[in-house]
Amino acid sequence: MSARVHVVTDSTAGLSALEVLRHPLTVVPLQVVIGGTSYDDGATSADAVAEALKTFTPVSTSRPAPQSFADTYAECAAAGAESIVSIHLSGDMSGTFEAAMIGAKESPIPVRVVDSRSLGMGLGFPVLAAAEAAASGADQAGVEAAARSRMAAISSYFYVDTLEYLRRGGRIGAAQALLGTALAVKPLLTISGGRIVPLEKVRTSSRAIARLADIAVQRAGDGPVQIAVHHLANLDKAHTLADGLAERLPQADEIVLREVGAVIGAHVGPGMLAVVVAPR
């Protein structure tokens, strides 16, 4: 570990193994429980979660224990880090941020814990920006500032086949108001202020996906932008969506296509599609 500042995040950031290896970065996993058996996020596939949900096998998730963060911070210090910036999914969606705050109290080196107010690559892009700043020699304040700058620019939009899985997990937020008409519409949702809120109601899945693309293009603007397309058990449509965005956004320097992990998948359900728009 050559960087003075180490970045810590959680598994909902959806980062690839290569991205983690290339940066001064550690990922603390959340847990998913399928049929009474607990797995670290990443230790079981999102497809397994999708199948469990389809067959009504009980699925739940849990945050990391504060001690997991305390141990991670101590390991970073032992490896030579002088400080840590720990960036996590929205505190309104999970107790992970709170667990990191508790764990930071036991850290032998200074820790700044940041609530990304997002998840998926809405968290992942700021984490990578922070890790790149750390690798370039930025101090703790500079690393945190890099993350917050990316956070401020990011918008996330997503489509779900049904709101039922969000309702079961208690993550539905203001979108609760759509439940009464859920059978008649395909909801488009967004993340605002760290919460899932309704964006639009669309009559068909094909129209919902088309609108998802239109909204992403409008939000991207004309300048450099990073795009992530997420899905759960919906690879063909995710490919189509990503290819269409690549054609319409030639200025995009990166379009990431990535299935969400097991923990996010447990709450959004099979068929979910999402676009994260991160202007440079």
N, C-alpha and C positions, 0 to 999 in steps of 0.2 A: 504494500500500500504506500504509494508515493505522495498522494495528496494529503495536505494537512487537514482538510475537511472531508469527512466521509458522509455520504448520503444514505439514509435508510428509508425504505418505503415498505408497503405491504403488497400482498399478492394480487389485490384487485387492480393494481396498475397495469396488469396485463403485459408486462415486459417479456421479451424473449430471453432465452438463456444467453444468447450472444450479446445482447444489449447489456445484460448484467455483468458479464465477464469483461466487457470493454471499458467499464467505468468504475470509479471508486464508489461502489453501490452494493448494498445488502438488502435483501427482500425477506421480510418476516411474514410467514403464511398465516392466513385465517384458516378456519376449519369448516368442513362441510360434513354433515352427518347424514348418511343414507341408510335407511332401514336399521338404525341403531348402531351403525359402525362409523366411527369418526376417521376422517382423512384430512391431511394437510391439503390446502388448496394447491392444486398442481400435481398431487399424488394420485388423483383419480381424474378421469377425463370429464369434460363438460358433456360429452355424449352420454356418459353413464348417468349423469344428473338428468339430462333430458329424457332418457328412457325411464328413469325412476319416476319422474313427474308424470309421464304419460300413463304409467301403470299404477299411479296413486300410491307408490311406495313413499313412506314418510321421509321428507328431506328438510333439514334445517341447517343453519349456519351459526358460527360463533366467532367472536373476536379472539385475537391472541391474548394470552394472559399478560398482565403487566410485567411479570418476571421474564417473559420471553424478550421483551424490549430491554429490560435491565441487563440481561445476559448479552444481548446483541451489542448494546452500547459498550459494555465492558470488553467484549471481544474486539471491537473497533479500536478502543484505546490501547489494548494490548498489542494490536498490530501496528500501532504508530500514529493513529489519528490524534489530532490535537483538539478537535471539536467535531460536532455532528449536526447536520440538518436532517430532521426526520419528517417526511412528508406523507400524508395519509388521506384515505378516502373521507368523504364528508362525515363530519361528526353528527349530522342529523340523520345519517343512514346506518351508522354503526358505532359501537363503543370503542373502535380501534384507536381513534385519536385520543380518547380519554385514557386508554390503557398505555399508550405511548407517553402521555404526560406523567402518569404515575411512575412508569419505568424510568423516566428521565431524572426523577428525583434521586435515584440511586446511582446515576452515572458518574464515573470518576472524571469525566471531561464534560465541558459545556454542551448542552443539547438544546437546539431550537426546534420545537415541534410545530409543524405547519398543517393546518386544515385546508386541503385543496378545494373543498366544497364540491368535489366531483368524484369520479371513479373511472375505471377503464383508462383509455389513453387520455381522457380528460385529466387524469392524474399522471399517467405515464409521460406525457410530453413535458410537463413541468419538472418531473423527476429527472428526466434526461437532460433538460436545460441546466438544472442544478448540478448534476454530476459532471457535465461538460465544464461548467464554471469552476467546480472544484478541481478538475484535472488540469485546468489552465492556471491554477494557482490563486484563485480568489479566496478571500477570507470568509469566515462564517457569515458575516452580514452580506457579502457579495453573492454567496451561494444562495442564501435565502431570497435575496432580491431577484436573482435570475429565475427562481421558481415562481415567485409572485408575479413577475412580469408576464410569464407565459400563462399563468392561471387567469390573469385579467383579460387575456385576449381570446380565451377558449369558449366555444359553445358546443353543447352536446344535444343531439336530437335523436329520438328513437321511436320505433314502431314495435308494438307487441300484438300478437294474435289475440290475446285476452288479458284483461287486467287481473284475472283470478290469482295468478302467482304473486304479483305485487301485493294484492290484498292479504293473502295468506301470510306473507312475511312481514306485514305491517309497514311496508315501504311506499305505500301508495300516495301518501301526502294529499295534496289538493286534488289529485286525480280521482279521489274517492267520489267526487261529484259525477264522474262519468259512469259509475257502476250501473246506475239504473238504465242506461241506454247502451250498455256494453255490447249486447247482442246485435244491435242495429248499426254499430259503427266500428271502425278500426281506428283506435286512438293513436295519435301522434303526441309524444310527450317530450318534455325538455327538462333540464336541470337548472333551477334558478334559486340562488341563495342557498345552495346545498341540498335542496329538496326536489323531488320529482313533482312536476306540475303539468297540467294539460296544456297542449299547444293548439291542436286542431282535432276535429272529428271528421273522419273521411269514411265514405260508404263501403269501399272495397279495398282489399289488400293491395291490388295492383295500383290503384290510385294513391294509396297511402305511401307506397314505395316511391312513386313518381314525385309526390309532394316532398318526401324526405330529400330527394335529390335536388329539387328546385330550391328548397330552403337552404340547403348546404351551399349551393352555388351562389345564392344571393348573399349569404353571410361571408363567404370567402372573399368576395370583392375581386379586385384586379391585381393585387400584389402577391408576393410570395406567401405560400400557405402550406401547412402540413395538414393532411387529412388521414383519419383512421376510420375504417369501416369495420364494425364489430357485428357478430352474429352468434346465434345459438342454434345448432342443428339446421342451418339454412344457408349452406355454402353456395349453392348455385345462384340464388338470388343475391347473395352478398357479392359474388364475383360480377354479376351483371351490374349491380349498383356501383361497384368500384370502377369497372371499366367505363361506365357512363360518366362518372365524375372525372376520370382521367381525360376523356375526350373534351369535356366542357370546361375543365380547369387546367389548361396547358401550363399555367404558371405554377402549379403545385410541384414543389420540389420533393414531395414524398407522399405516397398514398399507401398506408399500411392496411392490410387485410388480415384480421385476426379474430378467431373465435374467443368469446369471453371464457373466463375460467369457471370452475365449478361453483364457486360461491356466488358470483354475479348471476350465473345461469340458474341457480336455485330460485332466484327472486323474479327473473324476467320471463322464464319459460321458453320452451321450444318455439322457433320461428322468429324470435326477436332479431331486428336489424337496427343498427345505430350508426350515426355518423358524428365524428368529433372533428370540429373545424378549428384549426389553430393558426390564425394569421401570424406571420413572422413580425 
